[in-house]
Amino acid sequence: MMNYRAIRRAVLTGAVAVPLIVATSGCGVFSSKTSKEIDPPPVQSSWVNQTSGESEAMTQDGQEQVSKMTVYMQDTNGYVVPVTMSAKLADGADAQKLALQMLVKDGPYSAQLPAGFEGVLPEGTEVIVLKVVENVAMLDLSEAFTSYNASDERNMLEAITWTLTGFPEIDQVELWHEGEKLKEMPVNGFPLDNPLTRAMGINLEKAEGVQYSRSMPVTVYYSAITPDDEQYYVPVTRLIDRKDDIATAAVAELIAGPTPFSDLNSVMTQDIVVDAVTVQEGTATVDLTDASHQDGQQTPAELVQAVILSVTENTGADKVLIRLNGKADVTDTNNQSYSEPVARPEDVNALKS
């Protein structure tokens, strides 16, 4: 576990360069502007993670909305994972506060979570105030928020930040505790000098041999299995050696797969080659070569979905076209055709509860 107090002191004295500083510069692939573009915000406070307008359903009395929502939970392996769920939103209720309530351990919504997932905020945490000023969410949390293990600190911040920045009006998050703005987290000292953004990454890891000062982040989606034997996707922000072509580098890391001894599963075999990723007029075209692929053979659905999620996450593209061995006639194992460009999936990890 990193000692963030020590890192913060070193950063302020100019002694080291670390991924926190690289990320918070605002000019990387995870700047708040890019994150908002590549992870489409909820429609009409529905929290749906895509462009579909079918995100709400009113009850007969008009007092409740049944909304799709994407919140970031912790899985059994300790990763922070997007989970798309449905929840009732009473008339006049604050969807942002409700999203945060979903993140509380053993909270009122715990029974609705899929098997193997739990909230990351300490039990009893309450939102005292949540207001948005110029796209910054100022979040004041109760005393219970400070009662956590040091090892949980970064996951808590990632879950809060990625959940709240899913709302179109929020790009940054500023943390307060009972009326006082936090300069650092109370247990392990994660620095909060600047508001949090998706620039911090998620499930951060460093590729072997990479130096922080010469690195750049890419976020890719690997696979995991729930206790109920359901497959789901896990985003991982990996620091790699700097490259000019971020999109191609991201797909290359997808092919390389999870790190050794990881609890995640690869979605692509390492004999696949990424030839190029080009973006024109909002569409990313991914050219892959797979020598073992035969014409008419179905492509694993996990592979296709992970490519689409990873490419949209790193390029800002609205749609993705996959060409395999020079042909855009990809059909996956769910009999879904991808002969035309497709948008990012509407529901990411819509698991059974």
ABEGO torsion letter per residue (X at the ends): XBBAAAAAAAAAAGABBBAAAAAAAGABAABAAAAAAABBBBBGGAGBABABABABBBBAAGABBBBBBBBBBBBAAGBBBBBBBBBBBBBGBBAAAAAAAAABBGBAAAAABBBGBBBABBBGBBBABBBBBGGBBBBBBBAAAABBBAAAAAAAAAAAAAAAAABAABABBBBBBGGBBBABBAAAGBBAABBBBAAAEBGBBBBBGBBAAABBBBBBBBBBBBAAGBBBBBBBBBBBBBBABAAAAAAAAAAAEBBBGBABBBABBAABBBABBBBBGGBBBBBBBBAABBBGBBBBAAAAAAAAAAAAAAAGBABBBBBBGGBAABBBAAGBBAABBBBBBABBGBBBX
